[in-house]
């Protein structure tokens, strides 16, 4: 065999080996690419699903917070409306018929059980009904009440001072005492579903 034949044979075998290695490498490459593509699709799908779930959680949380905030605003508004009703109750009492109003103020004084003291009114009521309330209360309990020189910033009624003790017979205090008891009833009237 000549060198040329040997060289040619070696070259042929090398070419066959090269072709076989290339074919195997290409097959391996294609398999790796397919596997990577499948993994990539799986990762993308998983991340999309996770992202969708996270998005739903965030939306749900924010909706819950918005619902709570909305309920807080509604509750605050309801409380404002209830407070407004009690303010109107004070207005209604202090503007009622004078004779009925006097009877109410005398009844508040009788309820204290005291027989003497100073009645401290607001400026307007001191001038208009202070003496009438004092006289009627004294007559009702056989007492010795007097109208105080000082006035206070109250809407109606009076503070009864006996020594260092003050008894709050203001209309605001009267309404406030009833507030806890009546708030539920007022709310049901204002906000009933019927």
Backbone as a chain_set.jsonl record, in Angstrom:
{"seq": "XXXXXXXXXXXXXXXXXXXXXXXXXXXXXXXXXXXXXXXXXXXXXXXXXXXXXXXXXXXXXXXXXXXXXXXXXXXXXXXXXXXXXXXXXXXXXXXXXXXXXXXXXXXXXXXXXXXXXXXXXXXXXXXXXXXXXXXXXXXXXXXXXXXXXXXXXXXXXXXXXXXXXXXXXXXXXXXXXXXXXXXXXXXXXXXXXX", "coords": {"N": [[0.815, -1.15, 0.0], [0.403, 2.103, -0.768], [1.662, 5.26, 0.276], [0.007, 7.265, -0.31], [-2.421, 6.001, -0.519], [-2.709, 5.142, 2.073], [-2.731, 7.566, 3.419], [-4.96, 8.621, 2.232], [-6.834, 6.81, 3.107], [-6.702, 7.226, 5.872], [-7.48, 9.857, 5.929], [-10.056, 9.577, 4.973], [-11.188, 8.004, 6.992], [-10.887, 9.793, 9.102], [-12.49, 11.82, 8.192], [-14.951, 10.514, 8.23], [-15.124, 10.041, 10.987], [-15.126, 12.656, 11.893], [-17.55, 13.545, 10.8], [-19.303, 11.842, 12.073], [-18.867, 12.659, 14.768], [-19.688, 15.315, 14.582], [-22.352, 14.919, 13.888], [-23.277, 13.582, 16.15], [-22.779, 15.596, 18.049], [-24.425, 17.628, 17.112], [-26.898, 16.392, 17.5], [-26.848, 16.109, 20.266], [-26.708, 18.795, 20.952], [-29.207, 19.652, 19.902], [-30.925, 18.164, 21.537], [-30.277, 19.231, 24.065], [-31.06, 21.88, 23.645], [-33.822, 21.508, 23.195], [-34.553, 20.5, 25.698], [-33.85, 22.69, 27.321], [-35.554, 24.587, 26.252], [-38.034, 23.479, 26.94], [-37.788, 23.535, 29.753], [-37.603, 26.285, 30.036], [-40.135, 27.081, 29.099], [-41.69, 25.867, 31.07], [-40.748, 27.225, 33.351], [-41.497, 29.858, 32.682], [-44.275, 29.531, 32.552], [-44.796, 28.706, 35.218], [-43.903, 30.994, 36.609], [-45.648, 32.885, 35.563], [-48.059, 31.892, 36.551], [-47.536, 32.078, 39.308], [-47.153, 34.823, 39.477], [-49.712, 35.683, 38.73], [-51.202, 34.629, 40.846], [-50.067, 36.075, 42.951], [-50.765, 38.635, 42.162], [-53.555, 38.449, 42.428], [-53.697, 38.097, 45.21], [-52.685, 40.572, 46.098], [-54.581, 42.315, 44.991], [-56.833, 41.405, 46.349], [-56.097, 41.964, 49.027], [-55.854, 44.757, 48.919], [-58.435, 45.436, 48.217], [-59.764, 44.563, 50.503], [-58.673, 46.329, 52.395], [-59.638, 48.715, 51.314], [-62.383, 48.255, 51.614], [-62.559, 48.189, 54.42], [-61.711, 50.814, 55.007], [-63.782, 52.175, 53.772], [-65.972, 51.327, 55.32], [-65.188, 52.506, 57.724], [-65.403, 55.23, 57.082], [-68.139, 55.41, 56.576], [-69.148, 54.668, 59.089], [-68.091, 56.762, 60.646], [-69.487, 58.91, 59.525], [-72.089, 58.175, 60.18], [-71.898, 58.351, 62.958], [-71.466, 61.081, 63.19], [-73.932, 62.018, 62.257], [-75.626, 60.991, 64.239], [-74.628, 62.388, 66.454], [-75.34, 64.918, 65.64], [-78.11, 64.704, 65.806], [-78.426, 64.529, 68.587], [-77.461, 67.044, 69.264], [-79.456, 68.58, 68.135], [-81.495, 67.781, 69.775], [-80.764, 69.0, 72.177], [-81.084, 71.663, 71.342], [-83.857, 71.612, 70.861], [-84.859, 71.215, 73.437], [-83.951, 73.487, 74.867], [-85.367, 75.434, 73.587], [-87.976, 74.923, 74.062], [-91.409, 75.361, 75.194], [-91.667, 77.92, 77.602], [-92.801, 77.47, 80.182], [-92.841, 74.66, 80.399], [-90.117, 74.206, 80.176], [-89.159, 75.483, 82.48], [-90.309, 73.813, 84.403], [-88.901, 71.456, 83.887], [-86.269, 72.251, 84.583], [-86.628, 72.787, 87.297], [-87.342, 70.237, 88.192], [-84.911, 68.923, 87.755], [-83.355, 70.19, 89.683], [-84.708, 69.418, 92.055], [-84.2, 66.709, 92.05], [-81.596, 66.518, 92.941], [-81.66, 66.617, 95.691], [-80.765, 68.605, 97.323], [-81.07, 71.603, 99.346], [-80.178, 74.154, 99.299], [-78.047, 76.517, 97.594], [-76.063, 77.83, 94.872], [-77.282, 78.811, 91.719], [-75.957, 78.57, 88.624], [-76.189, 80.064, 85.632], [-76.246, 80.392, 81.969], [-75.469, 83.498, 80.334], [-77.74, 84.589, 78.968], [-79.969, 83.04, 79.908], [-79.751, 83.565, 82.601], [-80.585, 86.178, 82.752], [-83.168, 86.006, 81.654], [-84.709, 83.764, 82.717], [-83.611, 83.011, 85.113], [-84.275, 83.958, 87.772], [-86.915, 83.082, 87.907], [-86.664, 80.26, 87.767], [-85.176, 79.808, 90.085], [-86.931, 80.759, 92.097], [-89.138, 79.019, 91.715], [-87.928, 76.552, 92.243], [-87.104, 76.89, 94.899], [-89.614, 77.104, 96.097], [-90.641, 74.568, 95.501], [-89.001, 72.795, 96.95], [-88.741, 73.903, 99.403], [-86.5, 75.48, 99.789], [-83.372, 77.385, 99.787], [-82.19, 78.581, 97.479], [-80.131, 80.589, 95.309], [-79.541, 82.891, 92.607], [-76.513, 82.83, 90.964], [-73.909, 85.292, 90.661], [-71.982, 84.993, 88.729], [-71.649, 83.749, 85.337], [-71.782, 80.997, 83.015], [-70.374, 79.338, 80.167], [-72.564, 77.729, 78.844], [-75.118, 75.862, 77.155], [-77.761, 75.6, 78.001], [-79.906, 75.261, 80.934], [-78.403, 74.739, 84.162], [-75.598, 75.054, 86.442], [-75.365, 73.71, 89.61], [-74.139, 74.973, 92.472], [-72.925, 73.935, 95.49], [-71.347, 74.746, 98.16], [-68.145, 73.578, 97.706], [-68.834, 71.826, 95.817], [-70.056, 70.976, 92.615], [-72.948, 70.476, 90.776], [-73.962, 69.166, 87.795], [-76.459, 70.365, 86.04], [-76.979, 70.966, 83.423], [-78.44, 71.28, 80.175], [-77.009, 70.1, 78.172], [-75.582, 68.144, 79.616], [-77.692, 66.59, 80.538], [-78.744, 65.554, 78.136], [-76.467, 64.212, 77.238], [-76.175, 62.231, 79.208], [-78.258, 60.569, 78.521], [-77.473, 59.706, 76.113], [-75.892, 57.276, 75.626], [-77.783, 55.319, 76.195], [-79.791, 55.924, 74.365], [-78.584, 56.009, 71.858], [-78.511, 53.667, 70.25], [-81.196, 53.329, 69.623], [-81.692, 55.734, 68.257], [-79.909, 55.399, 66.113], [-81.087, 53.179, 64.876], [-83.45, 54.306, 64.02], [-82.508, 56.247, 62.233], [-80.977, 54.774, 60.384], [-82.312, 52.521, 59.513], [-83.086, 49.698, 57.508], [-85.517, 49.516, 56.329]], "CA": [[0.0, 0.0, 0.0], [1.225, 3.289, -0.898], [1.454, 6.334, 1.271], [-1.152, 8.033, -0.752], [-3.601, 5.229, -0.171], [-2.791, 5.16, 3.532], [-3.127, 8.926, 3.753], [-6.325, 8.766, 1.769], [-7.668, 6.003, 3.99], [-6.721, 7.931, 7.152], [-8.286, 11.053, 5.705], [-11.44, 9.117, 4.847], [-11.634, 7.618, 8.334], [-10.971, 11.027, 9.885], [-13.68, 12.533, 7.707], [-16.096, 9.762, 8.75], [-15.156, 10.286, 12.428], [-15.562, 14.045, 12.051], [-18.968, 13.605, 10.455], [-20.025, 11.167, 13.151], [-18.776, 13.521, 15.946], [-20.549, 16.47, 14.307], [-23.742, 14.457, 13.934], [-23.595, 13.342, 17.56], [-22.765, 16.901, 18.729], [-25.648, 18.325, 16.712], [-28.014, 15.702, 18.16], [-26.766, 16.5, 21.67], [-27.091, 20.213, 20.984], [-30.655, 19.742, 19.699], [-31.574, 17.62, 22.746], [-30.078, 20.227, 25.131], [-31.903, 23.026, 23.315], [-35.217, 21.121, 23.443], [-34.714, 20.421, 27.153], [-33.794, 24.058, 27.832], [-36.784, 25.237, 25.814], [-39.098, 22.924, 27.783], [-37.599, 24.108, 31.086], [-37.939, 27.708, 29.929], [-41.603, 27.188, 29.024], [-42.203, 25.512, 32.393], [-40.429, 28.344, 34.24], [-42.346, 30.999, 32.312], [-45.641, 29.186, 32.973], [-44.834, 28.742, 36.681], [-43.782, 32.389, 37.045], [-46.901, 33.562, 35.222], [-49.059, 31.428, 37.523], [-47.174, 32.682, 40.592], [-47.437, 36.259, 39.343], [-51.17, 35.833, 38.731], [-51.644, 34.385, 42.224], [-49.609, 37.224, 43.75], [-51.607, 39.76, 41.744], [-54.857, 38.244, 43.06], [-53.543, 38.364, 46.645], [-52.535, 42.023, 46.272], [-55.89, 42.913, 44.708], [-57.717, 41.03, 47.457], [-55.696, 42.736, 50.204], [-56.187, 46.174, 48.72], [-59.895, 45.527, 48.261], [-60.133, 44.45, 51.918], [-58.318, 47.598, 53.034], [-60.587, 49.717, 50.818], [-63.665, 47.974, 52.264], [-62.439, 48.631, 55.816], [-61.703, 52.278, 54.988], [-65.14, 52.605, 53.418], [-66.808, 51.124, 56.509], [-64.798, 53.522, 58.707], [-65.974, 56.512, 56.652], [-69.586, 55.325, 56.79], [-69.369, 54.696, 60.542], [-67.824, 58.123, 61.11], [-70.594, 59.76, 59.079], [-73.244, 57.822, 61.002], [-71.68, 58.925, 64.286], [-71.69, 62.53, 63.063], [-75.375, 62.241, 62.157], [-76.191, 60.731, 65.565], [-74.252, 63.54, 67.282], [-76.167, 66.041, 65.184], [-79.442, 64.489, 66.378], [-78.38, 64.9, 70.002], [-77.333, 68.507, 69.314], [-80.8, 69.112, 67.856], [-82.292, 67.523, 70.98], [-80.436, 70.097, 73.101], [-81.765, 72.853, 70.813], [-85.303, 71.466, 71.06], [-85.173, 71.37, 74.863], [-83.767, 74.872, 75.338], [-86.331, 76.319, 72.911], [-89.343, 74.477, 74.34], [-92.278, 76.298, 75.888], [-90.982, 78.374, 78.815], [-93.349, 76.831, 81.381], [-92.333, 73.272, 80.417], [-88.679, 74.299, 80.411], [-89.0, 75.789, 83.9], [-90.642, 72.59, 85.151], [-87.77, 70.535, 83.705], [-85.131, 72.74, 85.375], [-86.976, 72.597, 88.712], [-87.257, 68.789, 88.447], [-83.486, 68.596, 87.851], [-82.901, 70.678, 90.991], [-85.309, 68.574, 93.097], [-83.553, 65.402, 91.982], [-80.316, 66.56, 93.655], [-81.887, 66.453, 97.129], [-80.212, 69.755, 98.057], [-82.041, 72.64, 99.723], [-79.621, 75.497, 99.082], [-76.887, 76.587, 96.73], [-76.086, 78.846, 93.817], [-77.599, 78.329, 90.379], [-75.117, 79.303, 87.661], [-76.798, 79.961, 84.307], [-75.555, 81.153, 80.932], [-75.831, 84.921, 80.448], [-79.104, 84.833, 78.49], [-80.955, 82.444, 80.807], [-79.668, 84.265, 83.893], [-81.393, 87.392, 82.625], [-84.568, 85.762, 81.285], [-85.471, 82.826, 83.55], [-82.85, 82.662, 86.312], [-85.059, 84.215, 88.997], [-88.116, 82.229, 87.876], [-86.254, 78.894, 88.11], [-84.766, 79.821, 91.491], [-88.141, 80.898, 92.922], [-89.929, 77.787, 91.599], [-87.188, 75.487, 92.921], [-87.209, 77.155, 96.341], [-90.987, 76.768, 96.489], [-90.843, 73.124, 95.368], [-88.248, 72.013, 97.952], [-88.603, 74.674, 100.642], [-85.066, 75.731, 99.854], [-82.81, 78.732, 99.806], [-81.301, 78.721, 96.319], [-80.009, 81.94, 94.754], [-78.902, 82.973, 91.289], [-75.115, 83.252, 91.085], [-73.512, 86.457, 89.875], [-71.205, 84.544, 87.557], [-72.322, 82.954, 84.306], [-70.905, 80.015, 82.362], [-70.597, 79.113, 78.738], [-73.36, 76.509, 78.673], [-76.205, 76.152, 76.213], [-79.028, 75.714, 78.72], [-79.867, 74.643, 82.244], [-77.552, 75.447, 85.126], [-74.725, 74.318, 87.363], [-75.772, 73.968, 90.987], [-72.962, 74.977, 93.328], [-73.206, 73.813, 96.922], [-69.996, 74.744, 98.723], [-67.144, 73.35, 96.651], [-69.383, 70.788, 94.932], [-70.866, 71.442, 91.493], [-73.798, 69.456, 90.158], [-74.191, 69.603, 86.419], [-77.844, 70.271, 85.58], [-77.086, 71.614, 82.113], [-79.185, 70.489, 79.191], [-76.007, 69.273, 77.486], [-75.304, 66.98, 80.474], [-78.904, 65.769, 80.536], [-78.787, 64.835, 76.855], [-75.306, 63.314, 77.195], [-76.488, 61.086, 80.07], [-79.186, 59.691, 77.802], [-76.906, 59.356, 74.813], [-75.552, 55.857, 75.513], [-79.022, 54.549, 76.202], [-80.626, 56.225, 73.204], [-77.845, 55.971, 70.588], [-78.93, 52.516, 69.447], [-82.531, 53.629, 69.127], [-81.551, 56.795, 67.254], [-79.278, 54.8, 64.934], [-82.041, 52.317, 64.159], [-84.392, 55.198, 63.321], [-81.828, 56.919, 61.113], [-80.322, 53.908, 59.393], [-83.024, 51.256, 59.319], [-83.106, 49.257, 56.105], [-86.909, 49.502, 55.825]], "C": [[0.87, 1.228, 0.0], [0.81, 4.337, 0.137], [0.207, 7.101, 0.894], [-2.434, 7.302, -0.381], [-3.796, 5.26, 1.343], [-3.295, 6.53, 3.97], [-4.585, 9.118, 3.379], [-7.28, 8.003, 2.679], [-7.808, 6.71, 5.341], [-7.626, 9.154, 7.034], [-9.767, 10.679, 5.605], [-12.013, 8.743, 6.204], [-11.805, 8.851, 9.22], [-12.223, 11.819, 9.492], [-14.93, 11.853, 8.234], [-16.264, 10.036, 10.252], [-15.665, 11.705, 12.701], [-17.064, 14.174, 11.805], [-19.796, 12.986, 11.574], [-20.027, 12.032, 14.42], [-19.692, 14.721, 15.765], [-22.021, 16.09, 14.427], [-24.17, 14.234, 15.383], [-23.679, 14.667, 18.336], [-24.036, 17.688, 18.4], [-26.866, 17.704, 17.386], [-28.041, 16.082, 19.634], [-27.216, 17.947, 21.844], [-28.604, 20.36, 20.862], [-31.415, 19.253, 20.929], [-31.472, 18.618, 23.897], [-30.974, 21.438, 24.89], [-33.382, 22.728, 23.577], [-35.512, 21.09, 24.958], [-34.737, 21.819, 27.763], [-35.075, 24.808, 27.464], [-37.978, 24.777, 26.668], [-39.007, 23.505, 29.202], [-37.991, 25.588, 31.089], [-39.447, 27.915, 29.893], [-42.223, 26.901, 30.388], [-41.96, 26.658, 33.373], [-41.327, 29.551, 33.961], [-43.778, 30.745, 32.788], [-45.777, 29.279, 34.501], [-44.782, 30.183, 37.197], [-45.05, 33.175, 36.72], [-47.999, 33.179, 36.223], [-48.796, 32.056, 38.895], [-47.483, 34.182, 40.575], [-48.938, 36.526, 39.386], [-51.723, 35.65, 40.147], [-51.265, 35.564, 43.118], [-50.46, 38.451, 43.435], [-52.978, 39.655, 42.416], [-54.797, 38.522, 44.563], [-53.484, 39.87, 46.901], [-53.871, 42.718, 46.048], [-56.845, 42.641, 45.864], [-57.395, 41.837, 48.711], [-56.111, 44.2, 50.067], [-57.692, 46.394, 48.752], [-60.37, 45.454, 49.71], [-59.843, 45.755, 52.653], [-59.299, 48.691, 52.598], [-61.963, 49.515, 51.462], [-63.648, 48.455, 53.712], [-62.474, 50.154, 55.884], [-63.094, 52.829, 54.692], [-66.067, 52.459, 54.618], [-66.482, 52.16, 57.578], [-65.433, 54.872, 58.367], [-67.482, 56.522, 56.907], [-69.909, 55.401, 58.277], [-69.156, 56.099, 61.096], [-68.984, 59.048, 60.741], [-71.843, 59.465, 59.901], [-73.109, 58.424, 62.395], [-71.891, 60.44, 64.269], [-73.181, 62.839, 63.014], [-76.066, 62.011, 63.499], [-75.875, 61.895, 66.494], [-75.098, 64.76, 66.927], [-77.59, 65.923, 65.75], [-79.465, 64.901, 67.854], [-78.204, 66.411, 70.175], [-78.7, 69.152, 69.064], [-81.722, 68.876, 69.049], [-82.033, 68.617, 72.015], [-81.161, 71.366, 72.649], [-83.263, 72.796, 71.08], [-85.678, 71.693, 72.523], [-85.052, 72.835, 75.289], [-84.718, 75.855, 74.651], [-87.777, 75.876, 73.147], [-90.132, 75.571, 75.045], [-91.663, 76.641, 77.253], [-91.489, 77.664, 80.064], [-92.848, 75.39, 81.506], [-90.84, 73.257, 80.743], [-88.394, 74.574, 81.891], [-89.272, 74.542, 84.745], [-89.489, 71.576, 85.07], [-86.593, 70.955, 84.592], [-85.386, 72.589, 86.874], [-86.855, 71.117, 89.06], [-85.799, 68.353, 88.574], [-82.931, 69.02, 89.216], [-83.434, 69.818, 92.128], [-84.588, 67.23, 93.183], [-82.233, 65.373, 92.757], [-80.482, 66.313, 95.148], [-81.335, 67.597, 97.964], [-81.307, 70.782, 98.338], [-81.496, 74.045, 99.52], [-78.378, 75.393, 98.201], [-77.045, 77.702, 95.722], [-76.422, 78.18, 92.488], [-76.834, 79.196, 89.388], [-75.66, 79.023, 86.264], [-75.852, 80.517, 83.244], [-76.097, 82.583, 81.009], [-77.289, 85.168, 80.072], [-80.138, 84.302, 79.483], [-80.91, 83.09, 82.202], [-80.599, 85.468, 83.862], [-82.871, 87.081, 82.397], [-85.323, 84.866, 82.265], [-84.78, 82.47, 84.863], [-83.652, 82.812, 87.594], [-86.293, 83.328, 89.058], [-87.775, 80.794, 88.303], [-85.922, 78.828, 89.601], [-85.99, 79.881, 92.407], [-88.954, 79.599, 92.893], [-89.244, 76.633, 92.323], [-87.262, 75.66, 94.446], [-88.591, 76.769, 96.854], [-91.19, 75.256, 96.497], [-90.163, 72.335, 96.477], [-88.15, 72.723, 99.301], [-87.151, 75.046, 100.869], [-84.686, 77.182, 99.884], [-81.779, 78.875, 98.691], [-81.27, 80.175, 95.876], [-79.336, 81.851, 93.392], [-77.492, 83.505, 91.496], [-74.86, 84.482, 90.232], [-72.786, 86.036, 88.597], [-72.1, 83.79, 86.565], [-71.296, 81.991, 83.711], [-71.299, 79.873, 80.904], [-71.263, 77.748, 78.558], [-74.532, 76.866, 77.771], [-77.535, 76.332, 76.927], [-78.94, 74.976, 80.04], [-78.941, 75.42, 83.154], [-76.617, 74.476, 85.826], [-75.187, 74.698, 88.756], [-74.526, 73.854, 91.85], [-73.412, 74.936, 94.784], [-71.856, 73.656, 97.606], [-69.0, 74.591, 97.589], [-67.611, 72.307, 95.641], [-70.243, 71.445, 93.856], [-71.661, 70.259, 90.954], [-74.204, 69.984, 88.797], [-75.637, 69.323, 86.004], [-78.015, 71.025, 84.264], [-77.855, 70.69, 81.173], [-78.22, 69.588, 78.416], [-75.727, 68.004, 78.282], [-76.496, 66.031, 80.495], [-78.98, 64.928, 79.266], [-77.646, 63.825, 76.783], [-75.529, 62.072, 78.06], [-77.367, 60.07, 79.345], [-78.589, 59.153, 76.514], [-76.606, 57.869, 74.669], [-76.803, 55.002, 75.383], [-79.803, 54.72, 74.898], [-79.914, 56.095, 71.859], [-78.293, 54.833, 69.687], [-80.296, 52.774, 68.823], [-82.483, 54.693, 68.029], [-80.947, 56.23, 65.968], [-80.265, 53.939, 64.166], [-83.088, 53.165, 63.439], [-83.753, 55.82, 62.087], [-81.416, 55.972, 60.001], [-81.037, 52.581, 59.184], [-83.108, 50.967, 57.826], [-84.501, 49.321, 55.495], [-87.216, 50.757, 55.089]], "O": [[1.896, 1.336, 0.671], [-0.251, 4.266, 0.758], [-0.553, 7.529, 1.763], [-3.416, 7.923, 0.025], [-4.919, 5.39, 1.829], [-4.193, 6.626, 4.807], [-5.353, 9.714, 4.134], [-8.377, 8.469, 2.986], [-8.906, 6.786, 5.892], [-8.428, 9.442, 7.922], [-10.627, 11.402, 6.108], [-13.143, 9.096, 6.542], [-12.757, 8.937, 9.995], [-12.91, 12.398, 10.334], [-15.874, 12.528, 8.644], [-17.378, 10.236, 10.736], [-16.491, 11.938, 13.583], [-17.758, 14.859, 12.557], [-20.834, 13.514, 11.973], [-21.056, 12.139, 15.086], [-20.4, 15.105, 16.697], [-22.828, 16.833, 14.987], [-25.259, 14.632, 15.795], [-24.555, 14.833, 19.185], [-24.64, 18.32, 19.266], [-27.774, 18.424, 17.802], [-29.104, 16.345, 20.195], [-27.986, 18.28, 22.745], [-29.22, 21.104, 21.626], [-32.421, 19.844, 21.322], [-32.442, 18.837, 24.622], [-31.578, 21.961, 25.826], [-34.109, 23.569, 24.106], [-36.544, 21.57, 25.427], [-35.562, 22.1, 28.633], [-35.611, 25.57, 28.269], [-38.819, 25.584, 27.063], [-40.014, 23.913, 29.78], [-38.627, 26.073, 32.024], [-39.979, 28.801, 30.562], [-43.152, 27.585, 30.817], [-42.852, 27.024, 34.138], [-41.848, 30.18, 34.883], [-44.417, 31.63, 33.357], [-46.739, 29.851, 35.014], [-45.525, 30.549, 38.108], [-45.479, 34.024, 37.501], [-48.764, 34.029, 36.679], [-49.725, 32.512, 39.561], [-48.008, 34.731, 41.544], [-49.381, 37.491, 40.01], [-52.588, 36.403, 40.593], [-52.064, 35.996, 43.949], [-50.829, 39.21, 44.331], [-53.504, 40.65, 42.915], [-55.721, 39.107, 45.128], [-54.147, 40.381, 47.804], [-54.255, 43.602, 46.815], [-57.575, 43.53, 46.303], [-58.298, 42.336, 49.382], [-56.653, 44.794, 50.999], [-58.168, 47.412, 49.252], [-61.272, 46.192, 50.106], [-60.664, 46.23, 53.438], [-59.737, 49.497, 53.418], [-62.633, 50.486, 51.815], [-64.614, 49.06, 54.179], [-63.179, 50.725, 56.716], [-63.524, 53.82, 55.283], [-66.858, 53.357, 54.907], [-67.38, 52.645, 58.266], [-65.937, 55.57, 59.247], [-68.033, 57.511, 57.39], [-70.83, 56.11, 58.682], [-69.94, 56.574, 61.918], [-69.411, 59.87, 61.552], [-72.574, 60.381, 60.278], [-74.077, 58.943, 62.951], [-72.428, 61.01, 65.219], [-73.648, 63.791, 63.639], [-76.985, 62.746, 63.86], [-76.744, 62.347, 67.24], [-75.514, 65.525, 67.797], [-78.197, 66.925, 66.125], [-80.41, 65.544, 68.31], [-78.735, 66.993, 71.121], [-79.054, 70.144, 69.702], [-82.624, 69.672, 69.307], [-82.964, 69.105, 72.655], [-81.774, 72.061, 73.459], [-83.871, 73.791, 71.473], [-86.709, 72.301, 72.81], [-85.925, 73.364, 75.978], [-84.853, 76.995, 75.097], [-88.697, 76.39, 72.51], [-89.57, 76.591, 75.445], [-91.196, 75.754, 77.968], [-90.691, 77.29, 80.922], [-92.475, 74.952, 82.595], [-90.364, 72.403, 81.492], [-87.498, 73.97, 82.48], [-88.539, 74.258, 85.693], [-89.15, 70.926, 86.059], [-85.991, 70.122, 85.268], [-84.464, 72.295, 87.635], [-86.321, 70.775, 90.115], [-85.48, 67.506, 89.408], [-82.139, 68.3, 89.826], [-82.699, 69.517, 93.069], [-84.395, 66.688, 94.271], [-81.799, 64.304, 93.186], [-79.55, 65.85, 95.805], [-81.427, 67.564, 99.191], [-82.332, 70.822, 97.658], [-82.248, 75.019, 99.56], [-77.754, 74.339, 98.084], [-78.041, 78.426, 95.723], [-75.902, 77.109, 92.174], [-77.039, 80.408, 89.323], [-75.6, 77.894, 85.776], [-74.789, 81.048, 83.568], [-77.092, 82.829, 81.691], [-77.998, 85.881, 80.782], [-81.068, 85.016, 79.859], [-81.926, 83.147, 82.895], [-81.312, 85.74, 84.827], [-83.737, 87.806, 82.886], [-86.464, 85.17, 82.614], [-85.325, 81.695, 85.649], [-83.701, 81.892, 88.41], [-86.678, 82.87, 90.134], [-88.496, 80.186, 89.094], [-86.34, 77.901, 90.295], [-86.072, 79.136, 93.384], [-89.41, 79.133, 93.937], [-89.917, 75.818, 92.953], [-87.457, 74.693, 95.182], [-88.717, 76.174, 97.924], [-91.838, 74.721, 97.397], [-90.688, 71.308, 96.909], [-87.542, 72.2, 100.235], [-86.632, 74.944, 101.981], [-85.524, 78.078, 99.988], [-80.632, 79.247, 98.939], [-82.247, 80.906, 96.04], [-78.658, 80.875, 93.072], [-77.31, 84.535, 92.145], [-75.512, 84.689, 89.209], [-72.953, 86.639, 87.537], [-73.158, 83.271, 86.922], [-70.09, 82.163, 83.889], [-72.397, 80.237, 80.484], [-70.628, 76.763, 78.178], [-74.892, 78.036, 77.64], [-78.359, 77.14, 76.497], [-78.034, 74.172, 80.258], [-78.715, 76.614, 82.953], [-76.812, 73.261, 85.809], [-75.38, 75.878, 89.05], [-73.926, 72.784, 91.954], [-74.175, 75.787, 95.242], [-71.288, 72.564, 97.63], [-69.002, 75.366, 96.633], [-66.874, 71.948, 94.722], [-71.043, 72.339, 94.134], [-71.115, 69.183, 90.709], [-74.719, 71.094, 88.666], [-75.99, 68.194, 85.661], [-79.051, 71.642, 84.017], [-77.903, 69.476, 81.368], [-78.563, 68.464, 78.05], [-75.641, 66.917, 77.713], [-76.327, 64.812, 80.473], [-79.25, 63.728, 79.323], [-77.841, 62.703, 76.315], [-75.116, 60.976, 77.682], [-77.228, 58.862, 79.537], [-79.144, 58.244, 75.897], [-77.024, 57.254, 73.688], [-76.867, 54.083, 74.567], [-80.402, 53.77, 74.394], [-80.572, 56.072, 70.819], [-78.438, 55.021, 68.48], [-80.524, 52.478, 67.65], [-83.15, 54.568, 67.002], [-81.408, 56.54, 64.869], [-80.281, 53.963, 62.936], [-83.561, 52.786, 62.368], [-84.377, 55.909, 61.029], [-81.492, 56.316, 58.822], [-80.426, 51.617, 58.724], [-83.19, 51.876, 57.0], [-84.654, 49.195, 54.28], [-88.331, 50.926, 54.596]]}, "num_chains": 1, "name": "protein.A"}
